[in-house]
Amino acid sequence: MSRTRLVALVVAVLATVALAPGAASAAPRAEQLYVSLGDSYASGYQPGVVPSEDGNTRNGFAYQVPALAANRGYRLRLVNFGCGGATTTSIISSKGCPPRALGPGGRSYPGQSQLAAAEGFLRKNRQRTGLVTVSIGGNDITACVRAPDPVGCVVAGVAVIEENVSVVARRLRRAAGPRARIVGITYPDVILGLWVNGDQASRDLASLSVFAFRSLINPALKRAYAKGDARFVDVTRASGAYTPFEQVTTLQPYGTVPVAVARACELSYFCAQADIHARTDGYALIARLVAAELPRR
């Protein structure tokens, strides 16, 4: 075969490959909607990040998910219904959300509950929705830290959480249809930060918080989300809360502390400000866990 004919053959083959159906795989993915529901973790609350005031920020996990999902082959546009202060009861029954409690660019829903508003949106956009996340339950039990019987308080709260989140999960699944990926999250155990107070009562509560998450709260959430064929992400485990207290490290300005306590201090504002919300790195951890629930494209 002459050199001229060989070159012509190679060019023809390359042209055929370029026109083959597989070449279309390089085309941009269609945009899908990402619907976020929940409390101040969903709305991205951080204390003092907005100058001279507390407020919701774009550092929240829901705002970080789309970029991480892009690395897995998705184009997601966030539609955030999250409302700071929401509980598993209010998400079902309370009407509307105060503007300051919505996340940046959050969707307002006057006269409707958060769940009802999200359901309506999902029904209208069923074919376009790729991901739904729910962050709820923390506000149901936060006050248990100050209760005379913290464990009894958590047990009672968990019963309400499981019942309500089961309702939320089922209704979201019916509204979103069978194809959308629904992911329920839990929280980092920020109450571990009580350890740095140094007194025995605080350290006992820190220890009890691990038991509460591992044995009560998270199993209930997992069961509840399963009722709606939703996935459950154990943020508590992923944030290192179950690391035995015998494993210690040095963390300034607190000195030697358990590794689990150090992680709670690093991921949240609890140790420094007694605030339960996540730092940007804490929200980033949650966002990575959510994105990892999306199958690679």
Secondary structure, DSSP 8 states (H G I E B T S, - for coil): --HHHHHHHHHHHHHHHHHSGGGGGGS---EEEEEEEESHHHHTEETT-STTS-EE-TTSHHHHHHHHHHTTT-EEEEEE--BTT--TTHHHH-----GGGB-TT----TTS-HHHHHHHHHHHTGGGEEEEEEE-SHHHHGGGGGSSSHHHHHHHHHHHHHHHHHHHHHHHHHHH-SSSEEEEE----GGGGGGGG-SHHHHHHHHHHHHIIIIIIHHHHHHHHHTTT-EEE-HHHHTTTTS-TTSEEEETTTEEEEHHHHHHHHHBSHHHHS--SB-HHHHHHHHHHHHTTS---
